[in-house]
Amino acid sequence: MTDILTARSARKALGVGAIIGIVLAGAVGLVAASGALSTQLLGNRILSETISREMTSSQEMLATSLGSEARRALSMANTIASNAQIQALFAAGDRAGLAAATVPGFGALKSADGVTQLQFHLAPATSFLRVHRPEKFGDDLSSFRFTVVEANKTGQPIHGLENGVEGLGVRGVMPVRAGTRMIGTVEVGLSFGQSFFETFKKASGSDIAFFVKTGDALAPFASTLPKDTQLSEEMLRRGLGGSTEIQRIALGGRASAIVYAPVRDYRGDVIGSYALISDISSFSSIMDAAAVASGVVALISLIAAIACAWMLKRWIANPINRMTRTMTVLARGDRSVEVPSLSRRDEVGEMAQAVQLFKLAAIEKERIESAKLDAEREAETERQSAESERQRNEAHRQEATHQLGIVVEGLGQALEHLADGDLAHRIDAAFSSDYVKLKADFNGAITKLADTMRQIASNTDSMKAGSGEIRQAADDLAGRTEQQAASVEETATALDELTATVRQTAESARLASQATHQVKSEAEQSTAIVREAVIAMGGIETSAGEISQIVGVIDEIAFQTNLLALNASVEAARAGDAGKGFAVVASEVRALAQRSATAAKEIKTLIESSALEVAKGVALVGQTGGALQRMADGIGRATALVAEIANAAQEQASGLQEVNTAVNEMDQATQQNAAMAEQSTAAAHSLSQEADRLARLVSYFRVEDAPGQSSRSGEEMPAAYRHVA
């Protein structure tokens, strides 16, 4: 009975096993087929997405390359438009001077930076100077050079693609101003042709064909494709409308993807279209191999499922139930349970081995989880170490930024002191090793400028002292001349009294003789003073000449500084965006040099005016000396006459009229001398005032008297000269 039940149980078990095997085989086959189909569909989708991303990346790279070239052209145009010398020449309409300043350097720009066009325009778009073709100018470009028209109209910079006399090009147009007045525009055109697209192909790996609208037709502009390649004109025209559909084609025996897109100018207007072609043969080969592999896997899976179903039909019995219970115990976490039927060498034994492997895998899993925890802790330690390294790098970057800020702040403060006339200020802040030479060069330049101004101040003090002596001498001369006039008047009075009495005449003659001797002595002294004044004025003329030489040195320094700043601006333009900060510093240095040159010219003009005044003073003093000499001669004759009067009082009555006439003439000469003395005094005062004005102007600059000290009069610059500073 037991055997019968066992047999029935076995038959029943075998029926269930067969059903399970058939179902399992069918399920495995269905899953394998579905997996192969899903893999094929997913592969096609991945291929399409990959191609789309590849083409989009190439289009973005093309747009980025065009934009970068346009911005580079605009940056170079901005550097040229900011040059003060170019602004002045352009504003003055000096085409020859502007050509002399730009044409010699155009060859370097063309070879080093790819500049093919450089030209200046007047509103609305009249060519003022083509640096790349100086002999052609004056033509009106407003009918097709809309970038130039718009820049001259709005005063705003413009960059991008545009057609011109030289064809399609990448252009940057920048307004040029003199102060707030709009002069015109300067345009920089960069090379845009076959070389640009060859470079793009090397960078992106994609071929490109570029077409430009010419009326209703599309004319080829440049292409990296083989010459015999035929493209669809219909798709190119669809590209004009903004179509970006990606197609797969066979090109040169290789699978390729092609997209047609519009070409837009600086305003966004469509001026052509282009075809972008990428090789996708490698992607197609991968997808074909994946499809074959999926089919093979599906076939193998189906065969394995059928074999498994056949094996299951023979081996469904109690050992499976025992192993099921064993699996349940293992699933509950009891790893100590023994797996039954391990010694069997049939499928049940293999299942037992699988359960044993499951048990061992569970044990291994626990070990792996423990190791995973250890690995996570180690990873956390490494993450913390990486974070520390990042923080150190950030600290280094902040330190570099801090050092650059110190340099900019130090230069800004030094330039503010220099603009305020403080030549005693030096950059004392500690610069990093990269900026130490910049600090030393700046301090050295300020030291040389301070030495020059110190020499000017010294010579100005000498001139001021000499003019003061001249003024004092002129005042003394005027006083003595007034005394002389009074003495002559007394002499005339004495002669009038002689007509009343001979006795009084004799006494008056004696007094007159004494007075004339005194006047003669004073006249001789006045003559000596005048000679000293002439010598002092000669010294002033010499000092003025030395100051003019020093001012010439300052003017030369300013000119050299301006040239250096101009060269720095050109180098900054070549550096592109990285040189913008340096371009700003170079522009400020150039402006400072121009202000120094203007100040030197003002000082030179003032010194020349002072020299003219000194020359006039010398002439007047010379005339005064001559008048004094004539006066001394007249006094000598008067003395002789008075002596004769004293010796021959009896003849006074008859010759009194003649004596009165002579005295009146002497009085007139004395009055003339007094007038000339007043003129000399006025000239001396004027010279002294001019010397004071020059001293106040020079005192506006603070210079060092000794190490650690500085000097300045404390006076503000006169209003007439404040614009110089």
C-alpha positions in Angstrom: 0.0 0.0 0.0 2.8 2.3 0.9 4.5 1.5 -2.4 1.3 2.3 -4.3 0.9 5.6 -2.5 4.5 6.4 -3.1 4.1 5.5 -6.8 0.9 7.7 -7.1 2.6 10.5 -5.3 5.6 10.2 -7.7 3.3 10.2 -10.7 1.4 13.2 -9.3 4.7 15.0 -8.6 5.9 14.2 -12.1 2.8 15.8 -13.6 3.2 18.9 -11.6 6.9 19.0 -12.5 6.1 18.7 -16.2 3.6 21.5 -16.0 6.1 23.7 -14.1 8.8 22.9 -16.7 6.6 23.7 -19.6 5.4 27.0 -18.0 9.0 27.9 -17.1 10.3 27.1 -20.6 7.6 29.3 -22.1 8.2 32.1 -19.7 11.9 32.0 -20.2 11.5 32.0 -24.0 9.0 34.9 -23.8 11.3 36.9 -21.5 14.3 36.2 -23.8 12.4 37.3 -26.9 11.0 40.4 -25.2 14.5 41.2 -23.9 16.0 41.0 -27.4 13.2 43.2 -28.8 13.5 45.7 -26.0 17.3 45.8 -26.4 16.9 46.5 -30.1 14.4 49.3 -29.5 16.3 50.8 -26.6 19.5 50.6 -28.7 17.8 52.5 -31.6 16.6 55.2 -29.1 20.0 55.5 -27.5 21.6 55.8 -31.0 19.1 58.6 -31.9 19.7 60.4 -28.7 23.5 60.1 -29.1 23.4 61.4 -32.6 21.1 64.3 -31.6 23.4 65.2 -28.8 26.5 64.9 -31.0 24.9 67.2 -33.7 23.6 69.7 -31.1 27.1 69.8 -29.5 28.7 70.5 -32.9 26.1 73.3 -33.6 26.8 74.9 -30.2 30.5 74.7 -30.8 30.1 76.4 -34.1 27.9 79.2 -32.5 30.5 79.5 -29.7 33.4 79.8 -32.1 31.6 82.5 -34.1 30.6 84.4 -31.0 34.1 84.1 -29.6 35.6 85.5 -32.8 33.1 88.4 -32.8 33.8 89.3 -29.2 37.6 89.2 -29.9 37.1 91.6 -32.8 35.0 93.9 -30.6 37.6 93.8 -27.8 40.4 94.8 -30.2 38.2 97.6 -31.6 37.5 98.8 -28.1 41.3 99.0 -27.3 41.9 101.0 -30.4 38.9 103.3 -29.7 40.2 104.0 -26.2 43.6 105.2 -27.3 43.9 108.9 -26.6 46.3 109.6 -29.5 44.0 107.9 -32.0 41.0 109.8 -30.6 42.8 113.1 -31.0 43.9 112.4 -34.6 40.5 111.1 -35.6 38.7 114.1 -34.0 41.1 116.5 -35.9 40.4 114.7 -39.2 44.1 114.1 -39.6 44.0 111.1 -42.0 47.7 111.1 -42.6 48.5 111.2 -38.9 46.0 108.4 -38.2 47.5 106.3 -40.9 51.0 106.9 -39.6 49.9 105.8 -36.2 48.1 102.6 -37.3 49.3 101.3 -40.7 52.9 100.3 -39.5 51.5 98.0 -36.9 48.7 96.4 -39.0 51.1 93.7 -40.4 51.7 92.4 -36.9 47.9 92.4 -36.1 47.3 90.5 -39.3 49.9 87.8 -38.8 49.5 87.4 -35.0 45.7 87.9 -34.5 44.2 87.2 -38.0 43.0 90.8 -38.5 42.1 91.2 -42.2 40.3 94.6 -42.0 40.8 97.7 -39.8 39.0 100.9 -40.8 37.6 104.1 -39.4 34.2 105.5 -40.5 32.3 108.8 -40.2 28.6 109.0 -39.8 26.5 107.5 -41.3 29.0 105.0 -42.8 31.6 107.0 -44.8 35.0 105.4 -45.0 37.6 107.8 -43.4 40.6 105.4 -43.4 41.1 101.8 -44.4 44.2 100.8 -42.5 44.4 97.6 -44.6 44.0 99.7 -47.8 45.0 103.3 -47.0 44.7 104.5 -50.6 40.9 103.9 -50.7 38.7 106.2 -48.6 35.7 108.5 -48.8 33.2 106.0 -50.2 29.7 105.8 -48.6 29.0 102.3 -47.3 25.6 103.0 -45.7 23.6 101.0 -48.3 25.0 97.7 -47.0 27.2 98.2 -43.9 24.4 98.3 -41.4 26.6 97.5 -38.4 28.5 100.8 -39.0 25.3 102.8 -39.6 23.7 101.4 -36.4 26.9 102.0 -34.3 27.2 105.6 -35.5 23.4 106.2 -34.9 23.1 104.6 -31.5 26.6 105.1 -30.1 26.6 101.4 -29.0 29.2 98.7 -29.9 28.1 96.0 -32.4 29.7 92.6 -33.3 28.8 89.6 -35.4 28.6 88.4 -39.0 28.0 90.9 -41.8 28.6 91.2 -45.6 30.8 94.0 -46.8 33.1 95.1 -49.7 35.5 92.3 -48.8 32.6 89.7 -48.4 31.2 88.0 -45.4 33.2 88.5 -42.2 33.3 88.6 -38.4 33.3 92.2 -37.4 33.5 94.3 -34.3 32.4 98.0 -34.5 33.2 100.3 -31.6 32.2 104.1 -31.3 35.1 106.5 -31.0 34.5 109.6 -28.7 36.5 112.7 -27.8 35.2 113.3 -24.4 31.4 113.2 -24.7 31.5 114.0 -28.5 30.9 111.2 -30.9 33.5 111.2 -33.7 32.8 108.1 -35.6 33.5 104.3 -35.4 36.4 102.0 -35.7 35.9 98.5 -37.1 38.0 95.3 -36.8 37.4 92.4 -39.2 38.8 89.0 -38.5 39.7 86.2 -41.0 36.5 84.2 -41.8 37.0 81.6 -44.5 38.2 78.1 -45.3 40.8 78.2 -42.5 38.1 78.9 -39.9 36.1 75.9 -40.9 39.1 73.6 -41.2 39.9 74.6 -37.6 36.3 73.9 -36.6 36.5 70.4 -38.2 39.7 69.6 -36.3 38.0 70.7 -33.0 34.6 69.1 -33.4 35.3 66.1 -35.8 32.4 67.2 -38.0 32.3 68.4 -41.6 30.5 71.5 -42.5 29.3 73.2 -45.8 28.5 76.9 -45.5 26.2 78.6 -48.0 25.3 82.4 -48.3 22.2 83.8 -49.9 22.9 85.7 -53.1 19.5 87.0 -54.3 17.3 83.9 -54.6 20.2 81.5 -54.9 22.5 79.9 -52.3 26.2 80.3 -53.1 28.8 78.0 -51.5 31.0 80.0 -49.1 33.3 77.3 -47.6 33.2 73.5 -47.1 35.3 70.8 -45.5 33.5 68.1 -47.6 35.1 66.4 -50.6 34.5 68.4 -53.8 32.3 65.8 -55.4 29.9 65.7 -52.4 26.3 66.6 -53.5 23.9 68.1 -50.9 20.2 68.5 -51.1 19.3 72.0 -52.2 15.8 71.5 -50.9 17.1 70.7 -47.4 19.4 73.7 -47.6 16.4 75.9 -48.3 14.5 74.3 -45.5 17.5 75.1 -43.3 16.9 78.8 -44.2 13.5 78.5 -42.5 15.0 77.2 -39.3 14.6 73.5 -39.9 17.0 71.4 -37.7 15.8 67.9 -38.6 18.6 65.3 -38.3 18.8 62.7 -41.1 20.9 59.6 -41.5 22.7 59.2 -44.8 25.5 57.2 -46.4 28.4 59.4 -47.3 31.5 58.0 -48.8 30.5 54.5 -47.8 30.1 55.4 -44.2 27.0 56.0 -42.0 26.6 59.7 -41.3 24.2 62.1 -39.7 23.4 65.5 -41.3 21.5 68.5 -40.1 20.6 71.7 -42.0 20.4 75.0 -40.0 20.2 78.8 -40.8 23.1 81.2 -40.8 22.2 84.5 -39.0 24.0 87.9 -39.0 24.5 90.2 -36.1 20.8 91.2 -36.1 19.5 87.7 -36.2 18.5 87.9 -39.9 19.0 84.8 -42.0 21.7 85.3 -44.5 22.4 81.7 -45.5 22.3 78.1 -44.3 24.8 75.4 -43.5 25.0 71.6 -43.5 26.7 69.9 -40.5 27.8 66.2 -41.1 29.0 63.8 -38.5 30.3 60.2 -38.9 28.1 57.8 -37.0 29.5 54.5 -38.4 31.0 53.6 -35.1 27.6 54.0 -33.4 25.9 51.9 -36.1 28.4 49.1 -35.8 27.9 48.9 -32.0 24.1 48.8 -32.4 24.4 46.0 -35.1 26.6 44.0 -32.8 24.2 44.5 -29.9 21.3 43.2 -32.1 23.1 40.0 -33.0 24.2 39.5 -29.4 20.6 39.9 -28.2 19.4 37.3 -30.8 22.0 34.8 -29.7 21.2 35.3 -26.0 17.5 34.8 -26.7 18.2 31.6 -28.6 20.5 30.2 -25.9 17.9 31.1 -23.2 15.1 29.3 -25.1 17.2 26.1 -25.4 18.2 26.3 -21.8 14.5 26.7 -20.8 13.5 23.6 -22.8 16.3 21.6 -21.2 15.3 22.7 -17.8 11.7 21.8 -18.4 12.7 18.3 -19.5 14.9 17.9 -16.4 12.2 19.1 -14.0 9.8 16.4 -15.3 12.1 13.8 -13.8 13.1 15.4 -10.5 10.1 16.7 -8.5 9.8 14.9 -5.0 10.1 15.2 -1.3 13.8 16.4 -1.4 12.4 19.6 -2.9 10.1 20.1 0.0 12.9 19.4 2.5 15.1 21.9 0.7 12.1 24.3 0.7 11.9 24.0 4.5 15.7 24.4 4.7 15.4 27.6 2.6 12.7 28.9 4.9 15.0 28.3 7.9 17.8 30.0 6.1 15.6 32.9 5.1 14.8 33.3 8.8 18.5 33.9 9.4 19.4 30.5 10.8 22.7 29.7 9.1 23.4 26.6 11.2 20.8 24.4 9.4 22.2 21.5 7.3 21.2 21.3 3.6 19.8 17.8 2.8 20.7 15.7 -0.3 24.2 17.2 -0.8 25.6 13.8 -1.4 23.3 13.1 -4.4 24.7 13.3 -7.9 21.5 14.1 -9.7 19.5 17.3 -10.2 18.2 17.2 -6.7 21.8 17.1 -5.5 22.5 20.1 -7.7 19.6 21.9 -6.2 20.9 21.0 -2.8 24.3 22.3 -3.9 22.5 25.5 -5.0 20.8 25.8 -1.6 24.2 25.2 -0.1 25.5 28.0 -2.3 22.6 30.2 -1.1 23.6 29.4 2.4 27.2 30.2 1.8 26.2 33.3 -0.2 24.1 34.5 2.8 27.1 34.0 5.0 29.3 35.8 2.4 26.7 38.5 2.2 26.9 39.1 5.9 30.7 39.2 5.6 30.4 41.6 2.6 28.0 43.9 4.4 30.4 44.1 7.3 33.2 44.8 4.8 30.9 47.4 3.1 30.5 49.2 6.4 34.3 49.3 6.8 34.6 50.5 3.2 32.0 53.3 3.8 33.9 54.4 6.9 37.1 54.5 4.8 35.4 56.4 2.0 34.1 58.9 4.6 37.6 59.4 5.8 38.9 59.9 2.2 36.0 62.4 1.6 37.0 64.4 4.6 40.6 64.4 3.4 39.5 65.6 0.0 37.4 68.3 1.6 40.4 69.4 3.6 42.4 69.6 0.4 39.7 71.6 -1.2 39.6 74.0 1.7 43.4 74.4 1.4 43.1 75.1 -2.3 40.4 77.7 -1.6 42.6 79.3 1.0 45.4 79.6 -1.5 43.0 81.1 -4.1 41.7 83.6 -1.6 45.3 84.5 -0.6 46.1 85.1 -4.3 42.9 87.3 -4.7 43.9 89.2 -1.5 47.4 89.9 -2.8 45.9 91.2 -6.1 43.6 93.4 -4.1 46.5 94.8 -2.2 48.3 95.6 -5.5 45.2 97.3 -7.0 44.5 99.2 -3.8 48.2 100.3 -3.5 48.3 101.5 -7.0 45.0 103.3 -6.7 46.1 105.2 -3.6 49.4 106.1 -5.2 47.7 107.4 -8.3 45.3 109.5 -6.1 48.2 111.1 -4.3 49.9 111.8 -7.6 46.8 113.4 -9.0 46.7 115.5 -5.9 50.3 116.7 -6.5 51.8 114.6 -3.7 55.1 113.5 -5.1 56.4 112.4 -1.6 54.0 109.5 -1.4 55.4 106.0 -2.2 53.9 102.5 -2.3 54.8 101.0 1.1 52.4 98.1 1.0 54.1 94.7 0.9 53.5 93.2 -2.6 53.9 89.5 -3.5 56.9 88.5 -5.5 54.9 88.7 -8.7 54.2 92.4 -8.2 57.5 93.6 -6.5 59.0 94.9 -9.8 55.8 96.8 -10.6 56.0 98.5 -7.2 59.7 99.3 -7.6 59.2 100.7 -11.1 56.3 102.9 -10.0 58.2 104.3 -6.9 61.3 104.9 -9.1 59.3 106.9 -11.6 57.7 109.0 -8.8 61.2 109.6 -7.3 62.5 110.9 -10.7 59.5 113.2 -11.1 60.0 114.5 -7.5 63.7 115.2 -8.1 62.7 117.2 -11.2 60.1 119.2 -9.3 62.5 119.8 -6.5 65.0 121.4 -8.9 62.2 123.5 -10.4 61.2 124.7 -6.9 64.8 125.5 -6.0 65.3 127.6 -9.2 61.9 129.3 -8.5 63.0 130.3 -5.0 66.2 131.8 -6.5 64.2 133.7 -9.1 61.8 134.9 -6.3 64.7 136.1 -4.1 66.2 138.0 -7.1 63.0 139.7 -8.0 62.6 140.7 -4.3 66.0 142.4 -4.4 65.1 144.2 -7.6 61.8 145.4 -6.1 63.7 146.7 -3.0 66.3 148.4 -5.2 63.5 150.1 -7.3 61.8 151.3 -4.1 65.0 152.8 -2.8 65.6 154.4 -6.2 62.1 156.0 -6.2 62.7 157.4 -2.7 66.0 158.9 -3.6 64.6 160.4 -6.7 61.8 162.1 -4.7 64.5 163.5 -2.3 66.4 164.8 -5.3 63.3 166.5 -6.7 62.8 168.2 -3.3 66.4 169.4 -3.3 66.1 170.9 -6.7 62.9 172.6 -5.7 64.7 174.1 -2.6 67.4 175.3 -5.0 64.9 177.1 -7.1 63.4 178.8 -4.0 66.9 179.9 -2.9 67.5 181.4 -6.3 64.2 183.3 -6.1 65.3 184.7 -2.8 68.6 185.9 -4.4 66.7 188.5 -6.3 65.7 190.1 -2.9 69.2 190.3 -1.4 72.8 189.5 -2.4 73.7 188.4 1.1 70.9 185.9 1.1 72.0 184.9 -2.4 75.6 184.1 -1.2 74.3 182.0 1.7 71.8 180.3 -0.6 74.7 179.6 -3.1 76.7 177.9 -0.3 73.7 175.8 0.7 73.0 175.0 -3.0 76.6 173.9 -3.5 76.3 171.5 -0.5 72.9 170.2 -1.7 74.2 169.6 -5.2 77.2 167.7 -3.9 74.9 165.4 -1.9 72.6 164.9 -4.8 75.5 164.0 -7.0 76.7 161.4 -4.5 73.2 159.9 -4.2 72.9 159.8 -8.0 76.2 157.9 -8.2 74.8 155.4 -5.6 71.6 155.0 -7.6 73.7 154.2 -10.7 75.5 151.5 -8.8 72.2 150.0 -7.5 70.9 150.0 -11.0 73.9 148.1 -12.2 73.4 145.5 -9.5 69.7 145.2 -10.5 70.8 144.5 -14.1 73.1 141.7 -12.8 70.3 140.2 -10.6 67.9 140.2 -13.6 70.5 138.4 -15.7 70.6 135.7 -13.0 66.9 135.4 -13.1 67.0 135.0 -16.9 69.6 132.2 -16.4 67.4 130.4 -13.8 64.4 130.7 -16.1 66.4 129.0 -18.9 67.4 126.2 -16.6 63.7 125.7 -15.5 62.7 125.5 -19.2 65.3 122.7 -19.7 63.9 120.8 -16.7 60.3 121.3 -18.1 61.6 119.9 -21.4 62.8 116.8 -19.5 59.4 116.4 -17.9 57.7 116.7 -21.3 60.0 114.0 -22.7 59.3 111.7 -19.8 55.5 112.2 -20.4 55.9 111.4 -24.1 57.9 108.2 -23.4 55.3 107.2 -20.8 52.5 107.7 -23.3 54.3 105.5 -25.9 54.8 102.8 -23.3 51.1 103.0 -22.3 50.1 102.8 -26.0 52.3 99.6 -26.5 50.7 98.2 -23.3 47.2 98.8 -24.7 48.2 96.9 -27.9 49.5 94.0 -25.9 46.4 94.0 -23.8 44.3 93.8 -26.9 46.2 90.8 -28.1 45.6 89.1 -24.8 41.8 89.4 -25.3 39.6 89.1 -22.2 42.5 88.3 -20.0 44.1 91.7 -20.7 41.1 93.9 -20.0 42.3 94.8 -16.5 45.8 95.6 -17.7 44.2 97.7 -20.6 42.4 99.8 -18.0 45.6 100.4 -16.0 47.5 101.3 -19.2 44.7 103.8 -20.2 45.0 105.5 -16.7 48.8 105.7 -17.0 48.5 107.2 -20.5 46.0 109.8 -19.2 48.3 110.7 -16.3 51.2 111.1 -18.8 49.1 113.4 -20.9 48.2 115.5 -17.9 51.9 115.7 -17.0 52.7 116.9 -20.5 50.0 119.5 -20.3 51.2 120.8 -17.0 54.8 121.0 -18.3 53.5 123.0 -21.3 51.7 125.4 -18.9 54.8 125.8 -16.7 56.9 126.4 -19.8 54.5 129.1 -21.1 54.5 130.8 -17.7 58.3 130.8 -17.5 58.6 132.2 -21.0 56.2 135.0 -20.0 58.2 135.7 -16.9 61.4 135.8 -19.0 59.8 138.4 -21.3 58.8 140.5 -18.2 62.4 140.1 -16.8 63.8 141.3 -20.2 61.5 144.4 -20.1 62.6 145.0 -16.5 66.3 144.9 -17.6 65.6 147.4 -20.3 63.8 149.8 -18.0 66.5 149.5 -15.4 69.1 150.3 -18.1 67.1 153.4 -19.1 67.0 154.4 -15.5 70.8 154.1 -15.2 71.2 156.3 -18.3 68.8 158.9 -16.9 70.7 158.9 -13.5 74.0 159.4 -15.4 72.5 162.4 -17.2 71.2 163.7 -14.0 74.7 163.4 -12.4 76.1 165.4 -15.3 73.5 168.1 -14.8 74.2 168.2 -11.1 77.9 168.7 -11.9 77.1 171.6 -14.1 74.8 173.1 -11.5 77.6 172.8 -8.9 79.9 174.8 -11.2 77.3 177.4 -11.7 76.7 177.7 -7.9 80.5 178.1 -7.4 80.6 180.9 -9.9 77.7 182.5 -8.2 79.6 182.3 -4.9 82.8 183.8 -6.4 81.0 186.6 -8.3 78.0 187.7 -6.2 78.2 191.1 -8.0 77.3 189.4 -11.3 74.2 187.6 -9.8 71.9 190.4 -10.6 72.7 190.4 -14.3 72.9 186.6 -14.6 70.0 185.7 -12.3 67.6 185.1 -15.2 70.0 182.6 -16.8 70.5 180.8 -13.5 66.7 180.5 -13.0 66.3 179.0 -16.5 69.0 176.4 -15.8 67.4 175.5 -12.5 64.0 175.1 -14.1 65.6 172.8 -16.7 67.2 170.7 -14.0 63.8 170.5 -12.2 62.2 169.2 -15.3 64.9 166.6 -15.7 64.5 165.6 -12.1 60.7 165.1 -12.5 61.4 162.9 -15.6 63.8 160.8 -13.6 61.2 160.5 -10.8 58.6 159.3 -13.4 61.1 156.7 -14.8 61.9 155.5 -11.3 58.2 155.0 -10.7 58.0 152.9 -13.9 61.0 150.8 -12.8 59.3 150.3 -9.4 56.1 149.1 -11.1 58.0 146.7 -13.3 60.0 145.3 -10.4 56.7 144.7 -8.4 55.2 143.0 -11.5 58.2 140.7 -11.8 58.0 139.9 -8.1 54.3 139.0 -8.4 55.0 136.7 -11.4 57.8 135.0 -9.4 55.3 134.5 -6.5 52.7 133.0 -8.8 55.3 130.6 -10.2 56.4 129.7 -6.7 52.8 129.0 -5.7 52.3 126.9 -8.8 55.4 124.8 -8.0 54.5 124.5 -4.3 51.3 122.6 -5.3 53.6 119.6 -5.7 54.7 117.9 -2.4 58.3 116.6 -2.6 60.6 115.0 0.0 63.1 117.4 1.7 64.9 114.5 3.5 64.3 110.8 4.0 61.0 110.3 5.7 59.9 114.0 5.3 58.0 116.0 2.7 57.5 119.6 1.9 54.6 121.7 0.5 53.6 125.3 1.0 50.1 124.2 1.9 48.6 126.5 -0.7 46.0 125.3 -3.3 46.9 125.5 -6.9 45.7 128.8 -8.5 42.3 128.5 -10.1 43.8 129.4 -13.5 46.0 126.3 -13.4 43.9 123.7 -11.5 42.9 121.9 -14.7 46.6 121.0 -15.1 46.5 118.8 -12.1 
